[in-house]
Amino acid sequence: MTQAADQKLIQENTLLDKFRNLTSEQQQTILDFMEFMESKNPKSPVREVSAYDLAKEWAGSVESGIGDLSTNKKYLQGFGK
């Protein structure tokens, strides 16, 4: 482990110890402040992702042996009613 990683771990443990020694009301104040700071943190805009976007790398990777069902008139009978 690097010295920087060790130092970060020590800081995190120190923060946790100090947090645990606070009253529950003080802990809640800290949590509220952290949520406030998170809300002010500039983030990249949230982009909605479609199911296709998530699965497009696998599109067409499975061969089912079944033809295109949209060309089967029996399959389409009553569709949309």
N, CA, C and O atoms as a CHARMM CRD file, in Angstrom:
* protein
*
  324
    1    1 MET  N      0.85000  -1.17900   0.00000 PROA 1      0.00000
    2    1 MET  CA     0.00000   0.00000   0.00000 PROA 1      0.00000
    3    1 MET  C      0.89100   1.23500   0.00000 PROA 1      0.00000
    4    1 MET  O      1.92000   1.27000   0.67500 PROA 1      0.00000
    5    2 THR  N      0.48800   2.24600  -0.76100 PROA 2      0.00000
    6    2 THR  CA     1.30900   3.44200  -0.84400 PROA 2      0.00000
    7    2 THR  C      1.09800   4.32100   0.37900 PROA 2      0.00000
    8    2 THR  O      0.14000   4.15500   1.13300 PROA 2      0.00000
    9    3 GLN  N      2.00800   5.24500   0.55000 PROA 3      0.00000
   10    3 GLN  CA     1.92400   6.14400   1.69800 PROA 3      0.00000
   11    3 GLN  C      0.67400   7.01600   1.60000 PROA 3      0.00000
   12    3 GLN  O      0.02800   7.29200   2.61100 PROA 3      0.00000
   13    4 ALA  N      0.32900   7.45300   0.37900 PROA 4      0.00000
   14    4 ALA  CA    -0.86500   8.28600   0.19700 PROA 4      0.00000
   15    4 ALA  C     -2.12700   7.50500   0.56400 PROA 4      0.00000
   16    4 ALA  O     -3.03500   8.04400   1.19700 PROA 4      0.00000
   17    5 ALA  N     -2.17800   6.23900   0.16500 PROA 5      0.00000
   18    5 ALA  CA    -3.33600   5.40800   0.48700 PROA 5      0.00000
   19    5 ALA  C     -3.42100   5.17700   1.99300 PROA 5      0.00000
   20    5 ALA  O     -4.50700   5.19600   2.57100 PROA 5      0.00000
   21    6 ASP  N     -2.27100   4.96100   2.62000 PROA 6      0.00000
   22    6 ASP  CA    -2.24600   4.78500   4.07500 PROA 6      0.00000
   23    6 ASP  C     -2.75600   6.04000   4.77300 PROA 6      0.00000
   24    6 ASP  O     -3.53500   5.95800   5.72300 PROA 6      0.00000
   25    7 GLN  N     -2.31400   7.19300   4.30000 PROA 7      0.00000
   26    7 GLN  CA    -2.72100   8.46000   4.90600 PROA 7      0.00000
   27    7 GLN  C     -4.22600   8.67100   4.75100 PROA 7      0.00000
   28    7 GLN  O     -4.89100   9.13500   5.67700 PROA 7      0.00000
   29    8 LYS  N     -4.75800   8.32800   3.57600 PROA 8      0.00000
   30    8 LYS  CA    -6.18900   8.48200   3.34200 PROA 8      0.00000
   31    8 LYS  C     -6.98000   7.57500   4.28400 PROA 8      0.00000
   32    8 LYS  O     -7.99200   7.99700   4.84400 PROA 8      0.00000
   33    9 LEU  N     -6.53200   6.35000   4.45900 PROA 9      0.00000
   34    9 LEU  CA    -7.20100   5.40800   5.34800 PROA 9      0.00000
   35    9 LEU  C     -7.18200   5.90700   6.79300 PROA 9      0.00000
   36    9 LEU  O     -8.17100   5.77600   7.51400 PROA 9      0.00000
   37   10 ILE  N     -6.06600   6.47100   7.20400 PROA 10     0.00000
   38   10 ILE  CA    -5.95100   7.01600   8.56400 PROA 10     0.00000
   39   10 ILE  C     -6.93100   8.18200   8.74400 PROA 10     0.00000
   40   10 ILE  O     -7.59300   8.28800   9.77600 PROA 10     0.00000
   41   11 GLN  N     -7.01700   9.05200   7.73300 PROA 11     0.00000
   42   11 GLN  CA    -7.94700  10.18300   7.79900 PROA 11     0.00000
   43   11 GLN  C     -9.39200   9.69700   7.87800 PROA 11     0.00000
   44   11 GLN  O    -10.18200  10.21500   8.66700 PROA 11     0.00000
   45   12 GLU  N     -9.73400   8.70500   7.06300 PROA 12     0.00000
   46   12 GLU  CA   -11.09600   8.17200   7.07900 PROA 12     0.00000
   47   12 GLU  C    -11.43000   7.57200   8.43700 PROA 12     0.00000
   48   12 GLU  O    -12.52400   7.78700   8.96000 PROA 12     0.00000
   49   13 ASN  N    -10.50100   6.82400   9.00700 PROA 13     0.00000
   50   13 ASN  CA   -10.73900   6.23100  10.32000 PROA 13     0.00000
   51   13 ASN  C    -10.87300   7.29600  11.39900 PROA 13     0.00000
   52   13 ASN  O    -11.69600   7.16100  12.30500 PROA 13     0.00000
   53   14 THR  N    -10.07300   8.35000  11.31100 PROA 14     0.00000
   54   14 THR  CA   -10.15400   9.45100  12.26900 PROA 14     0.00000
   55   14 THR  C    -11.51600  10.12600  12.17500 PROA 14     0.00000
   56   14 THR  O    -12.13700  10.42000  13.19600 PROA 14     0.00000
   57   15 LEU  N    -11.98700  10.37600  10.93700 PROA 15     0.00000
   58   15 LEU  CA   -13.30600  10.98000  10.74700 PROA 15     0.00000
   59   15 LEU  C    -14.40800  10.09900  11.30900 PROA 15     0.00000
   60   15 LEU  O    -15.31800  10.59000  11.97600 PROA 15     0.00000
   61   16 LEU  N    -14.33300   8.80700  11.04600 PROA 16     0.00000
   62   16 LEU  CA   -15.34600   7.88700  11.56600 PROA 16     0.00000
   63   16 LEU  C    -15.35200   7.85600  13.08700 PROA 16     0.00000
   64   16 LEU  O    -16.41500   7.85500  13.70800 PROA 16     0.00000
   65   17 ASP  N    -14.17400   7.83200  13.68200 PROA 17     0.00000
   66   17 ASP  CA   -14.10300   7.83700  15.14900 PROA 17     0.00000
   67   17 ASP  C    -14.73100   9.10300  15.72800 PROA 17     0.00000
   68   17 ASP  O    -15.49400   9.03900  16.69200 PROA 17     0.00000
   69   18 LYS  N    -14.40900  10.24600  15.13900 PROA 18     0.00000
   70   18 LYS  CA   -14.97500  11.50800  15.61900 PROA 18     0.00000
   71   18 LYS  C    -16.48500  11.53400  15.41700 PROA 18     0.00000
   72   18 LYS  O    -17.21900  12.01100  16.28300 PROA 18     0.00000
   73   19 PHE  N    -16.95300  11.02300  14.27400 PROA 19     0.00000
   74   19 PHE  CA   -18.38300  10.98900  13.97900 PROA 19     0.00000
   75   19 PHE  C    -19.12000  10.11600  14.99200 PROA 19     0.00000
   76   19 PHE  O    -20.19900  10.47800  15.46300 PROA 19     0.00000
   77   20 ARG  N    -18.53800   8.97500  15.32100 PROA 20     0.00000
   78   20 ARG  CA   -19.16700   8.04600  16.26900 PROA 20     0.00000
   79   20 ARG  C    -19.27200   8.64300  17.67500 PROA 20     0.00000
   80   20 ARG  O    -20.15300   8.25600  18.44300 PROA 20     0.00000
   81   21 ASN  N    -18.39300   9.57200  18.01600 PROA 21     0.00000
   82   21 ASN  CA   -18.39700  10.17800  19.34300 PROA 21     0.00000
   83   21 ASN  C    -19.39900  11.32200  19.47000 PROA 21     0.00000
   84   21 ASN  O    -19.58300  11.85800  20.56300 PROA 21     0.00000
   85   22 LEU  N    -20.04800  11.70200  18.37100 PROA 22     0.00000
   86   22 LEU  CA   -21.04400  12.77100  18.41000 PROA 22     0.00000
   87   22 LEU  C    -22.39300  12.22000  18.87300 PROA 22     0.00000
   88   22 LEU  O    -22.65000  11.01800  18.80400 PROA 22     0.00000
   89   23 THR  N    -23.23700  13.12000  19.34100 PROA 23     0.00000
   90   23 THR  CA   -24.60200  12.70500  19.67800 PROA 23     0.00000
   91   23 THR  C    -25.34300  12.40100  18.37400 PROA 23     0.00000
   92   23 THR  O    -24.89000  12.78500  17.29600 PROA 23     0.00000
   93   24 SER  N    -26.47100  11.71900  18.47500 PROA 24     0.00000
   94   24 SER  CA   -27.23000  11.39600  17.26700 PROA 24     0.00000
   95   24 SER  C    -27.72200  12.66100  16.56700 PROA 24     0.00000
   96   24 SER  O    -27.80900  12.69800  15.33900 PROA 24     0.00000
   97   25 GLU  N    -28.04400  13.69600  17.34000 PROA 25     0.00000
   98   25 GLU  CA   -28.46700  14.97300  16.73500 PROA 25     0.00000
   99   25 GLU  C    -27.31800  15.61500  15.96500 PROA 25     0.00000
  100   25 GLU  O    -27.51700  16.13900  14.86800 PROA 25     0.00000
  101   26 GLN  N    -26.12500  15.57500  16.53500 PROA 26     0.00000
  102   26 GLN  CA   -24.95700  16.12900  15.85200 PROA 26     0.00000
  103   26 GLN  C    -24.63300  15.31900  14.58800 PROA 26     0.00000
  104   26 GLN  O    -24.27300  15.88300  13.55400 PROA 26     0.00000
  105   27 GLN  N    -24.76500  14.00100  14.68700 PROA 27     0.00000
  106   27 GLN  CA   -24.52800  13.15800  13.51500 PROA 27     0.00000
  107   27 GLN  C    -25.51500  13.50400  12.40400 PROA 27     0.00000
  108   27 GLN  O    -25.14000  13.57200  11.23400 PROA 27     0.00000
  109   28 GLN  N    -26.78000  13.72300  12.77400 PROA 28     0.00000
  110   28 GLN  CA   -27.78000  14.06900  11.77300 PROA 28     0.00000
  111   28 GLN  C    -27.45400  15.40600  11.12600 PROA 28     0.00000
  112   28 GLN  O    -27.65400  15.57600   9.92400 PROA 28     0.00000
  113   29 THR  N    -26.95300  16.36000  11.91000 PROA 29     0.00000
  114   29 THR  CA   -26.55400  17.66200  11.36900 PROA 29     0.00000
  115   29 THR  C    -25.43800  17.48400  10.34800 PROA 29     0.00000
  116   29 THR  O    -25.45000  18.11200   9.28900 PROA 29     0.00000
  117   30 ILE  N    -24.47800  16.63100  10.66900 PROA 30     0.00000
  118   30 ILE  CA   -23.36900  16.34800   9.74500 PROA 30     0.00000
  119   30 ILE  C    -23.90600  15.71900   8.46600 PROA 30     0.00000
  120   30 ILE  O    -23.51600  16.12000   7.36900 PROA 30     0.00000
  121   31 LEU  N    -24.79500  14.73800   8.59300 PROA 31     0.00000
  122   31 LEU  CA   -25.37200  14.07600   7.42400 PROA 31     0.00000
  123   31 LEU  C    -26.15800  15.05800   6.55500 PROA 31     0.00000
  124   31 LEU  O    -26.06300  15.02000   5.32800 PROA 31     0.00000
  125   32 ASP  N    -26.93400  15.93600   7.19400 PROA 32     0.00000
  126   32 ASP  CA   -27.68200  16.94600   6.45900 PROA 32     0.00000
  127   32 ASP  C    -26.73900  17.86200   5.68200 PROA 32     0.00000
  128   32 ASP  O    -26.98700  18.19100   4.52200 PROA 32     0.00000
  129   33 PHE  N    -25.66100  18.26700   6.34000 PROA 33     0.00000
  130   33 PHE  CA   -24.68100  19.14000   5.69300 PROA 33     0.00000
  131   33 PHE  C    -24.02400  18.43400   4.50800 PROA 33     0.00000
  132   33 PHE  O    -23.81200  19.03900   3.45700 PROA 33     0.00000
  133   34 MET  N    -23.70500  17.16200   4.68300 PROA 34     0.00000
  134   34 MET  CA   -23.08400  16.40600   3.59200 PROA 34     0.00000
  135   34 MET  C    -24.02500  16.30100   2.39700 PROA 34     0.00000
  136   34 MET  O    -23.58900  16.42600   1.25300 PROA 34     0.00000
  137   35 GLU  N    -25.32000  16.07100   2.65300 PROA 35     0.00000
  138   35 GLU  CA   -26.29300  16.01700   1.56300 PROA 35     0.00000
  139   35 GLU  C    -26.40100  17.37000   0.86800 PROA 35     0.00000
  140   35 GLU  O    -26.51600  17.44100  -0.35600 PROA 35     0.00000
  141   36 PHE  N    -26.36300  18.44400   1.65700 PROA 36     0.00000
  142   36 PHE  CA   -26.39000  19.78100   1.08300 PROA 36     0.00000
  143   36 PHE  C    -25.17100  20.00000   0.18400 PROA 36     0.00000
  144   36 PHE  O    -25.30300  20.50100  -0.93200 PROA 36     0.00000
  145   37 MET  N    -23.99900  19.62800   0.66700 PROA 37     0.00000
  146   37 MET  CA   -22.77600  19.80200  -0.12000 PROA 37     0.00000
  147   37 MET  C    -22.81400  18.95500  -1.39300 PROA 37     0.00000
  148   37 MET  O    -22.35700  19.39200  -2.44900 PROA 37     0.00000
  149   38 GLU  N    -23.35800  17.75100  -1.28900 PROA 38     0.00000
  150   38 GLU  CA   -23.49000  16.89400  -2.46700 PROA 38     0.00000
  151   38 GLU  C    -24.38800  17.53900  -3.50600 PROA 38     0.00000
  152   38 GLU  O    -24.11300  17.45600  -4.70300 PROA 38     0.00000
  153   39 SER  N    -25.45300  18.17700  -3.06200 PROA 39     0.00000
  154   39 SER  CA   -26.39600  18.80100  -3.99900 PROA 39     0.00000
  155   39 SER  C    -25.76400  19.99200  -4.70400 PROA 39     0.00000
  156   39 SER  O    -26.19900  20.35200  -5.79800 PROA 39     0.00000
  157   40 LYS  N    -24.75700  20.60900  -4.11100 PROA 40     0.00000
  158   40 LYS  CA   -24.08400  21.76400  -4.71100 PROA 40     0.00000
  159   40 LYS  C    -22.92400  21.33800  -5.61100 PROA 40     0.00000
  160   40 LYS  O    -22.37500  22.15600  -6.35000 PROA 40     0.00000
  161   41 ASN  N    -22.55900  20.07800  -5.54700 PROA 41     0.00000
  162   41 ASN  CA   -21.43600  19.57400  -6.33200 PROA 41     0.00000
  163   41 ASN  C    -21.82900  19.49900  -7.80100 PROA 41     0.00000
  164   41 ASN  O    -22.77200  18.79100  -8.15500 PROA 41     0.00000
  165   42 PRO  N    -21.11900  20.21900  -8.65700 PROA 42     0.00000
  166   42 PRO  CA   -21.48000  20.16100 -10.08200 PROA 42     0.00000
  167   42 PRO  C    -21.22600  18.76400 -10.63400 PROA 42     0.00000
  168   42 PRO  O    -20.11400  18.23900 -10.57100 PROA 42     0.00000
  169   43 LYS  N    -22.27500  18.18900 -11.16700 PROA 43     0.00000
  170   43 LYS  CA   -22.17000  16.84600 -11.72600 PROA 43     0.00000
  171   43 LYS  C    -22.47200  16.92800 -13.20400 PROA 43     0.00000
  172   43 LYS  O    -23.07700  17.88800 -13.68000 PROA 43     0.00000
  173   44 SER  N    -22.04800  15.92200 -13.91000 PROA 44     0.00000
  174   44 SER  CA   -22.40700  15.87500 -15.31500 PROA 44     0.00000
  175   44 SER  C    -23.90300  15.62600 -15.39900 PROA 44     0.00000
  176   44 SER  O    -24.46700  14.94900 -14.53900 PROA 44     0.00000
  177   45 PRO  N    -24.54900  16.16300 -16.42000 PROA 45     0.00000
  178   45 PRO  CA   -25.99600  15.98200 -16.51700 PROA 45     0.00000
  179   45 PRO  C    -26.36600  14.50800 -16.60600 PROA 45     0.00000
  180   45 PRO  O    -25.68400  13.71700 -17.25700 PROA 45     0.00000
  181   46 VAL  N    -27.45000  14.15900 -15.94200 PROA 46     0.00000
  182   46 VAL  CA   -27.91400  12.77800 -15.95600 PROA 46     0.00000
  183   46 VAL  C    -28.56900  12.51600 -17.29800 PROA 46     0.00000
  184   46 VAL  O    -29.48100  13.23100 -17.71400 PROA 46     0.00000
  185   47 ARG  N    -28.09300  11.48700 -17.96100 PROA 47     0.00000
  186   47 ARG  CA   -28.63600  11.14500 -19.26500 PROA 47     0.00000
  187   47 ARG  C    -29.43000   9.86700 -19.12200 PROA 47     0.00000
  188   47 ARG  O    -28.94500   8.87300 -18.58300 PROA 47     0.00000
  189   48 GLU  N    -30.67100   9.90600 -19.61700 PROA 48     0.00000
  190   48 GLU  CA   -31.48800   8.70300 -19.56100 PROA 48     0.00000
  191   48 GLU  C    -30.93000   7.69700 -20.55800 PROA 48     0.00000
  192   48 GLU  O    -30.54400   8.05100 -21.67200 PROA 48     0.00000
  193   49 VAL  N    -30.89700   6.45800 -20.14300 PROA 49     0.00000
  194   49 VAL  CA   -30.35300   5.40100 -20.97200 PROA 49     0.00000
  195   49 VAL  C    -31.46700   4.41700 -21.28600 PROA 49     0.00000
  196   49 VAL  O    -32.19500   3.97600 -20.39700 PROA 49     0.00000
  197   50 SER  N    -31.58700   4.08100 -22.56400 PROA 50     0.00000
  198   50 SER  CA   -32.62700   3.13100 -22.96300 PROA 50     0.00000
  199   50 SER  C    -32.14100   1.70100 -22.75100 PROA 50     0.00000
  200   50 SER  O    -30.94900   1.45400 -22.57300 PROA 50     0.00000
  201   51 ALA  N    -33.07700   0.77700 -22.77400 PROA 51     0.00000
  202   51 ALA  CA   -32.71600  -0.64100 -22.66600 PROA 51     0.00000
  203   51 ALA  C    -31.82200  -1.03100 -23.82800 PROA 51     0.00000
  204   51 ALA  O    -30.89200  -1.82100 -23.66600 PROA 51     0.00000
  205   52 TYR  N    -32.10300  -0.47500 -25.00700 PROA 52     0.00000
  206   52 TYR  CA   -31.26500  -0.77000 -26.17100 PROA 52     0.00000
  207   52 TYR  C    -29.82900  -0.30200 -25.94100 PROA 52     0.00000
  208   52 TYR  O    -28.88500  -1.03200 -26.24500 PROA 52     0.00000
  209   53 ASP  N    -29.65600   0.91300 -25.40500 PROA 53     0.00000
  210   53 ASP  CA   -28.31100   1.42100 -25.14200 PROA 53     0.00000
  211   53 ASP  C    -27.53500   0.47800 -24.22600 PROA 53     0.00000
  212   53 ASP  O    -26.34000   0.25500 -24.42300 PROA 53     0.00000
  213   54 LEU  N    -28.21900  -0.07300 -23.22500 PROA 54     0.00000
  214   54 LEU  CA   -27.55600  -0.96800 -22.28200 PROA 54     0.00000
  215   54 LEU  C    -27.21600  -2.32400 -22.89500 PROA 54     0.00000
  216   54 LEU  O    -26.23400  -2.95400 -22.50300 PROA 54     0.00000
  217   55 ALA  N    -28.03200  -2.77800 -23.86300 PROA 55     0.00000
  218   55 ALA  CA   -27.85900  -4.13500 -24.39600 PROA 55     0.00000
  219   55 ALA  C    -27.36700  -4.17000 -25.83900 PROA 55     0.00000
  220   55 ALA  O    -27.25500  -5.25300 -26.41400 PROA 55     0.00000
  221   56 LYS  N    -27.07200  -3.02400 -26.44100 PROA 56     0.00000
  222   56 LYS  CA   -26.76800  -3.01700 -27.86600 PROA 56     0.00000
  223   56 LYS  C    -25.52600  -3.82900 -28.24100 PROA 56     0.00000
  224   56 LYS  O    -25.43100  -4.31700 -29.36700 PROA 56     0.00000
  225   57 GLU  N    -24.58900  -3.97900 -27.33000 PROA 57     0.00000
  226   57 GLU  CA   -23.40200  -4.76900 -27.67000 PROA 57     0.00000
  227   57 GLU  C    -23.74300  -6.24500 -27.85400 PROA 57     0.00000
  228   57 GLU  O    -22.98300  -6.98500 -28.47900 PROA 57     0.00000
  229   58 TRP  N    -24.88900  -6.67700 -27.31100 PROA 58     0.00000
  230   58 TRP  CA   -25.29600  -8.07900 -27.46200 PROA 58     0.00000
  231   58 TRP  C    -26.38200  -8.26500 -28.51800 PROA 58     0.00000
  232   58 TRP  O    -26.78200  -9.39400 -28.80000 PROA 58     0.00000
  233   59 ALA  N    -26.86100  -7.17000 -29.10200 PROA 59     0.00000
  234   59 ALA  CA   -27.93000  -7.26300 -30.10200 PROA 59     0.00000
  235   59 ALA  C    -27.48200  -8.15100 -31.25900 PROA 59     0.00000
  236   59 ALA  O    -26.42000  -7.93800 -31.84500 PROA 59     0.00000
  237   60 GLY  N    -28.29800  -9.14000 -31.57500 PROA 60     0.00000
  238   60 GLY  CA   -28.00200 -10.04100 -32.68500 PROA 60     0.00000
  239   60 GLY  C    -26.99700 -11.12500 -32.36600 PROA 60     0.00000
  240   60 GLY  O    -26.58000 -11.85700 -33.26300 PROA 60     0.00000
  241   61 SER  N    -26.59800 -11.24800 -31.11800 PROA 61     0.00000
  242   61 SER  CA   -25.57300 -12.23600 -30.77500 PROA 61     0.00000
  243   61 SER  C    -26.14000 -13.62800 -30.54300 PROA 61     0.00000
  244   61 SER  O    -25.38600 -14.59600 -30.44800 PROA 61     0.00000
  245   62 VAL  N    -27.46200 -13.73900 -30.45000 PROA 62     0.00000
  246   62 VAL  CA   -28.08800 -15.03500 -30.20500 PROA 62     0.00000
  247   62 VAL  C    -28.94500 -15.39400 -31.41700 PROA 62     0.00000
  248   62 VAL  O    -29.75800 -14.59000 -31.87300 PROA 62     0.00000
  249   63 GLU  N    -28.76000 -16.58100 -31.92100 PROA 63     0.00000
  250   63 GLU  CA   -29.57000 -17.06800 -33.03100 PROA 63     0.00000
  251   63 GLU  C    -30.59400 -18.03100 -32.47100 PROA 63     0.00000
  252   63 GLU  O    -30.25100 -19.10700 -31.98400 PROA 63     0.00000
  253   64 SER  N    -31.87500 -17.63000 -32.54500 PROA 64     0.00000
  254   64 SER  CA   -32.92800 -18.45800 -31.96500 PROA 64     0.00000
  255   64 SER  C    -33.45700 -19.50000 -32.93900 PROA 64     0.00000
  256   64 SER  O    -34.08300 -20.47300 -32.52100 PROA 64     0.00000
  257   65 GLY  N    -33.21600 -19.31000 -34.23300 PROA 65     0.00000
  258   65 GLY  CA   -33.74700 -20.22800 -35.22300 PROA 65     0.00000
  259   65 GLY  C    -35.15800 -19.86400 -35.64300 PROA 65     0.00000
  260   65 GLY  O    -35.68800 -20.44800 -36.58800 PROA 65     0.00000
  261   66 ILE  N    -35.77500 -18.91600 -34.96400 PROA 66     0.00000
  262   66 ILE  CA   -37.12900 -18.46900 -35.30600 PROA 66     0.00000
  263   66 ILE  C    -37.00300 -17.29100 -36.26200 PROA 66     0.00000
  264   66 ILE  O    -36.20300 -16.38100 -36.04500 PROA 66     0.00000
  265   67 GLY  N    -37.80000 -17.32200 -37.31700 PROA 67     0.00000
  266   67 GLY  CA   -37.79900 -16.21900 -38.26200 PROA 67     0.00000
  267   67 GLY  C    -38.44300 -14.98000 -37.67800 PROA 67     0.00000
  268   67 GLY  O    -38.86500 -14.97600 -36.52200 PROA 67     0.00000
  269   68 ASP  N    -38.51700 -13.94400 -38.46500 PROA 68     0.00000
  270   68 ASP  CA   -39.12600 -12.69300 -38.03900 PROA 68     0.00000
  271   68 ASP  C    -40.62100 -12.90400 -37.86600 PROA 68     0.00000
  272   68 ASP  O    -41.33200 -13.13400 -38.84400 PROA 68     0.00000
  273   69 LEU  N    -41.09900 -12.82700 -36.64300 PROA 69     0.00000
  274   69 LEU  CA   -42.50900 -13.08300 -36.35700 PROA 69     0.00000
  275   69 LEU  C    -43.43400 -12.03800 -36.96400 PROA 69     0.00000
  276   69 LEU  O    -44.62300 -12.30600 -37.13900 PROA 69     0.00000
  277   70 SER  N    -42.93200 -10.87600 -37.28300 PROA 70     0.00000
  278   70 SER  CA   -43.78900  -9.83100 -37.85300 PROA 70     0.00000
  279   70 SER  C    -44.23500 -10.17600 -39.26700 PROA 70     0.00000
  280   70 SER  O    -45.17700  -9.56800 -39.77500 PROA 70     0.00000
  281   71 THR  N    -43.58400 -11.13400 -39.91100 PROA 71     0.00000
  282   71 THR  CA   -43.99300 -11.52800 -41.26300 PROA 71     0.00000
  283   71 THR  C    -44.96800 -12.69800 -41.23200 PROA 71     0.00000
  284   71 THR  O    -45.46500 -13.11100 -42.28000 PROA 71     0.00000
  285   72 ASN  N    -45.24600 -13.23300 -40.06200 PROA 72     0.00000
  286   72 ASN  CA   -46.15300 -14.36900 -39.92800 PROA 72     0.00000
  287   72 ASN  C    -47.56700 -13.83400 -39.70100 PROA 72     0.00000
  288   72 ASN  O    -47.88100 -13.32600 -38.62500 PROA 72     0.00000
  289   73 LYS  N    -48.41700 -13.95500 -40.72700 PROA 73     0.00000
  290   73 LYS  CA   -49.77200 -13.40100 -40.65500 PROA 73     0.00000
  291   73 LYS  C    -50.57700 -14.02100 -39.51500 PROA 73     0.00000
  292   73 LYS  O    -51.38300 -13.33400 -38.88700 PROA 73     0.00000
  293   74 LYS  N    -50.37000 -15.31200 -39.24100 PROA 74     0.00000
  294   74 LYS  CA   -51.08300 -15.96200 -38.15200 PROA 74     0.00000
  295   74 LYS  C    -50.69600 -15.34200 -36.80600 PROA 74     0.00000
  296   74 LYS  O    -51.54800 -15.15300 -35.93800 PROA 74     0.00000
  297   75 TYR  N    -49.42800 -15.03300 -36.64000 PROA 75     0.00000
  298   75 TYR  CA   -48.93600 -14.41100 -35.40600 PROA 75     0.00000
  299   75 TYR  C    -49.54400 -13.02900 -35.21900 PROA 75     0.00000
  300   75 TYR  O    -49.86600 -12.63600 -34.09800 PROA 75     0.00000
  301   76 LEU  N    -49.70200 -12.28700 -36.31800 PROA 76     0.00000
  302   76 LEU  CA   -50.19800 -10.91200 -36.24400 PROA 76     0.00000
  303   76 LEU  C    -51.72200 -10.83700 -36.16700 PROA 76     0.00000
  304   76 LEU  O    -52.27100  -9.75600 -35.95400 PROA 76     0.00000
  305   77 GLN  N    -52.40500 -11.94900 -36.33300 PROA 77     0.00000
  306   77 GLN  CA   -53.86100 -11.95600 -36.31200 PROA 77     0.00000
  307   77 GLN  C    -54.34700 -11.48300 -34.92700 PROA 77     0.00000
  308   77 GLN  O    -53.99700 -12.07000 -33.90300 PROA 77     0.00000
  309   78 GLY  N    -55.14200 -10.43600 -34.91700 PROA 78     0.00000
  310   78 GLY  CA   -55.68500  -9.91200 -33.67300 PROA 78     0.00000
  311   78 GLY  C    -54.75100  -8.98400 -32.92200 PROA 78     0.00000
  312   78 GLY  O    -55.09800  -8.48000 -31.85300 PROA 78     0.00000
  313   79 PHE  N    -53.57400  -8.75800 -33.47200 PROA 79     0.00000
  314   79 PHE  CA   -52.59000  -7.88500 -32.81200 PROA 79     0.00000
  315   79 PHE  C    -53.10000  -6.45200 -32.77000 PROA 79     0.00000
  316   79 PHE  O    -53.53000  -5.93000 -33.79900 PROA 79     0.00000
  317   80 GLY  N    -53.06500  -5.82100 -31.64500 PROA 80     0.00000
  318   80 GLY  CA   -53.45500  -4.42600 -31.47700 PROA 80     0.00000
  319   80 GLY  C    -54.91800  -4.21600 -31.15900 PROA 80     0.00000
  320   80 GLY  O    -55.37900  -3.07700 -31.08600 PROA 80     0.00000
  321   81 LYS  N    -55.65100  -5.29100 -30.97000 PROA 81     0.00000
  322   81 LYS  CA   -57.08200  -5.16100 -30.67000 PROA 81     0.00000
  323   81 LYS  C    -57.30200  -5.12600 -29.18800 PROA 81     0.00000
  324   81 LYS  O    -58.44200  -5.02000 -28.73500 PROA 81     0.00000
